[in-house]
Amino acid sequence: MLAGLLLLVVVACTQHKIESQHKVELAPVEIKPIHITIDVNIKIDKALDDFFGDIDESVDDVTPQ
């Protein structure tokens, strides 16, 4: 028991030091442009012009008071 106590005292009086080092490397990030093609349906646009055309003409005929 005395030997165990002596060992505990010797271990408690010594210095313990742990060094840790981490190195993280990041690869360069490449950013590329994005090309987007938008197809517009002209038939719907013309149909809406025809639908609202009579309303637009009636607005031109109204005179402000």
Secondary structure as the mmCIF struct_conf table of DSSP 4:
data_model
#
loop_
_struct_conf.conf_type_id
_struct_conf.id
_struct_conf.beg_label_comp_id
_struct_conf.beg_label_asym_id
_struct_conf.beg_label_seq_id
_struct_conf.end_label_comp_id
_struct_conf.end_label_asym_id
_struct_conf.end_label_seq_id
HELX_RH_AL_P HELX_RH_AL_P1 LEU A 2 ALA A 12
TURN_TY1_P TURN_TY1_P1 CYS A 13 CYS A 13
BEND BEND1 THR A 14 THR A 14
HELX_LH_PP_P HELX_LH_PP_P1 ALA A 27 GLU A 30
HELX_RH_AL_P HELX_RH_AL_P2 ILE A 42 ASP A 61
#
